[in-house]
Amino acid sequence: MEEFFDIEKLDKYKGWLKKINKYFNYEKVSLSKLWEFLTEQLSFNEGKYYDLKLSLMFLYDNFYGVDGQYDELDKSTILQKINDLVYEDDEMVLSKILDVPVFLLEEQGYSHYGDANVFSVLTDDSEYVVYSEDDIDEAYDEWKESYIEDVGIDDLYNIESYLEFDIDSSIVQDHISEEVYISLNDKTDDEIVEIAEMVDEKEDLETKISKLKKEKKDNKTKKFNFINDIKLIDSQIYDSEIMNDEGEYDQKIENLELEKEQIEELIINKDYDNEQIERDLDYFNHELFDLIEYKVKEVAEDLLFDEITNEIDSDPLNYFYHRYGFSYSDIIDYGFATFAQNDYFSDIFTDYERGSSMSTYDGVEEEIEHNGKTYYIHRLN
């Protein structure tokens, strides 16, 4: 602090602080905004003006109070504040390695990888992240996972060596069953029934179904005709009742009512017949479905399931990747294989590559000792 801050110039500092407050309408601004103002508007960039800029930044950061008032801005308080200042280890480490005052490091409130803080350096807007020896490995693992997400499983080097297949898994077994189904689904019902030697049974059921459908259609036509007959009779009854002043049409009306009742009885019988036909159709359709479905299962079990199982078992990667065209990511996402990620991490990514991987600006990892611990610094921009 002594290299730039002169307590004997406190009155001068106070004067500048008042001007700063007035310029910003007595509202506290971020240190980055204040730095920009002092640098670009006032050009406090060299020699004693640069020291003045640092001094004003320090006072503004540590003593700014409510409504632009400064808390106890006197020499003794300031000197005591300087003596009592305590900064976090990561701030001290970065300040040390960059050789800039700690208060010129602005914590950004987010992390890069892991839980380490990102700091912006007000002098040049560069950003750094500081990792302790306790969290660098976790951060590197997070980077590895993000690297895999960014690059994509399909483009990872030698990924095929880290795929682990389990042919007995339920997912692979379900896949085999599905392939059996698809294979049989390409065949017609007649082909399946012929394989099962059940042609006569299928034709017999189809004949019965066809006969029942025709009978159902005939009954529908008859019922329609009966309904029209009733409408005609109702019309005749209506006309007869209008002309039946003396009762001379009583017998005719009675006969028409009787005829209507007989036709209604026929309609009821047709409805009953149709209900029975529907039950018979359901039964024979179900029998026909069972006949075909049974043969599908028989063919799948006897001819295809074991064949596909043996093919996968002999070379699973060839089966899924080359024959069926699944990508590596498909194979993993669908559950046909698992990706031995930890083994891949330990084999492919080594600690000496950590800086080039995580330090996005220059690929350099700075290492520094502080309070008995090792810290690692990466520049981000």
GIURFEN-V578007 format. One record per backbone hydrogen bond with DSSP energy under -0.5 kcal/mol. NH is the residue of the N-H (numbers start at 1). CO is the residue of the C=O. If there is no record, write none. Layout:
# GIURFEN-V578007
nh:NH co:CO
nh:NH co:CO
This chain:
# GIURFEN-V578007
nh:4 co:1
nh:5 co:1
nh:6 co:4
nh:7 co:5
nh:9 co:6
nh:10 co:7
nh:13 co:9
nh:14 co:10
nh:15 co:11
nh:16 co:12
nh:17 co:13
nh:18 co:14
nh:19 co:15
nh:20 co:16
nh:21 co:17
nh:22 co:18
nh:23 co:19
nh:24 co:20
nh:25 co:22
nh:26 co:21
nh:27 co:24
nh:34 co:30
nh:35 co:31
nh:36 co:32
nh:37 co:33
nh:38 co:34
nh:39 co:35
nh:40 co:36
nh:41 co:36
nh:41 co:37
nh:42 co:37
nh:44 co:38
nh:45 co:43
nh:49 co:46
nh:50 co:46
nh:51 co:47
nh:52 co:48
nh:53 co:49
nh:54 co:50
nh:55 co:51
nh:56 co:52
nh:57 co:53
nh:58 co:54
nh:59 co:55
nh:60 co:56
nh:61 co:57
nh:62 co:58
nh:63 co:59
nh:64 co:60
nh:65 co:69
nh:68 co:65
nh:69 co:66
nh:71 co:63
nh:72 co:70
nh:73 co:70
nh:74 co:72
nh:78 co:74
nh:79 co:75
nh:80 co:76
nh:81 co:77
nh:82 co:78
nh:83 co:79
nh:84 co:80
nh:85 co:81
nh:92 co:88
nh:93 co:89
nh:94 co:90
nh:95 co:91
nh:96 co:92
nh:97 co:93
nh:98 co:94
nh:99 co:95
nh:100 co:95
nh:104 co:101
nh:105 co:102
nh:106 co:104
nh:106 co:120
nh:107 co:105
nh:108 co:118
nh:112 co:116
nh:116 co:113
nh:118 co:110
nh:119 co:128
nh:120 co:106
nh:121 co:126
nh:122 co:104
nh:122 co:120
nh:124 co:121
nh:125 co:121
nh:126 co:121
nh:128 co:119
nh:129 co:378
nh:130 co:117
nh:131 co:129
nh:131 co:376
nh:133 co:374
nh:135 co:132
nh:136 co:132
nh:139 co:135
nh:140 co:136
nh:141 co:137
nh:142 co:138
nh:143 co:139
nh:144 co:140
nh:145 co:141
nh:146 co:142
nh:147 co:143
nh:148 co:144
nh:149 co:145
nh:150 co:146
nh:151 co:147
nh:152 co:148
nh:155 co:152
nh:156 co:153
nh:159 co:156
nh:161 co:158
nh:162 co:159
nh:163 co:160
nh:164 co:162
nh:164 co:338
nh:165 co:163
nh:166 co:336
nh:169 co:166
nh:173 co:169
nh:174 co:170
nh:175 co:171
nh:176 co:172
nh:177 co:173
nh:178 co:174
nh:179 co:175
nh:180 co:176
nh:181 co:177
nh:182 co:178
nh:183 co:179
nh:184 co:180
nh:185 co:181
nh:186 co:182
nh:186 co:183
nh:187 co:184
nh:192 co:188
nh:193 co:189
nh:194 co:190
nh:195 co:191
nh:196 co:192
nh:197 co:194
nh:198 co:193
nh:202 co:198
nh:203 co:199
nh:204 co:200
nh:205 co:201
nh:206 co:202
nh:207 co:203
nh:208 co:204
nh:209 co:205
nh:210 co:206
nh:211 co:207
nh:212 co:208
nh:213 co:209
nh:214 co:210
nh:215 co:211
nh:216 co:212
nh:217 co:213
nh:218 co:214
nh:219 co:215
nh:220 co:216
nh:221 co:217
nh:222 co:218
nh:223 co:219
nh:224 co:220
nh:225 co:221
nh:226 co:222
nh:227 co:223
nh:228 co:224
nh:229 co:225
nh:230 co:226
nh:231 co:227
nh:232 co:228
nh:233 co:229
nh:234 co:230
nh:235 co:231
nh:236 co:232
nh:237 co:233
nh:238 co:234
nh:239 co:235
nh:240 co:236
nh:241 co:237
nh:242 co:238
nh:243 co:239
nh:244 co:241
nh:245 co:243
nh:250 co:247
nh:253 co:249
nh:254 co:250
nh:255 co:251
nh:256 co:252
nh:257 co:253
nh:258 co:254
nh:259 co:255
nh:260 co:256
nh:261 co:257
nh:262 co:258
nh:263 co:259
nh:264 co:260
nh:265 co:261
nh:266 co:262
nh:267 co:263
nh:268 co:264
nh:269 co:265
nh:270 co:266
nh:271 co:267
nh:272 co:268
nh:273 co:269
nh:274 co:270
nh:275 co:271
nh:276 co:272
nh:277 co:273
nh:278 co:274
nh:279 co:275
nh:280 co:276
nh:281 co:277
nh:282 co:278
nh:283 co:279
nh:284 co:280
nh:285 co:281
nh:286 co:282
nh:287 co:283
nh:288 co:284
nh:289 co:285
nh:290 co:286
nh:291 co:287
nh:292 co:288
nh:293 co:289
nh:294 co:290
nh:295 co:291
nh:296 co:292
nh:297 co:293
nh:298 co:294
nh:299 co:295
nh:300 co:296
nh:301 co:297
nh:302 co:298
nh:303 co:299
nh:304 co:299
nh:304 co:300
nh:305 co:300
nh:308 co:304
nh:309 co:305
nh:310 co:306
nh:311 co:307
nh:312 co:308
nh:313 co:309
nh:314 co:310
nh:315 co:311
nh:319 co:315
nh:320 co:316
nh:321 co:317
nh:322 co:317
nh:322 co:318
nh:323 co:318
nh:324 co:319
nh:326 co:320
nh:331 co:327
nh:332 co:328
nh:333 co:329
nh:334 co:330
nh:335 co:332
nh:336 co:331
nh:337 co:331
nh:338 co:164
nh:340 co:162
nh:340 co:338
nh:341 co:339
nh:344 co:340
nh:345 co:341
nh:346 co:342
nh:347 co:343
nh:348 co:344
nh:349 co:344
nh:349 co:345
nh:350 co:348
nh:353 co:350
nh:354 co:351
nh:357 co:353
nh:358 co:354
nh:359 co:355
nh:360 co:358
nh:361 co:379
nh:363 co:359
nh:366 co:364
nh:366 co:377
nh:368 co:375
nh:370 co:373
nh:373 co:370
nh:375 co:368
nh:376 co:131
nh:377 co:366
nh:378 co:129
nh:379 co:364
nh:380 co:127
nh:381 co:127
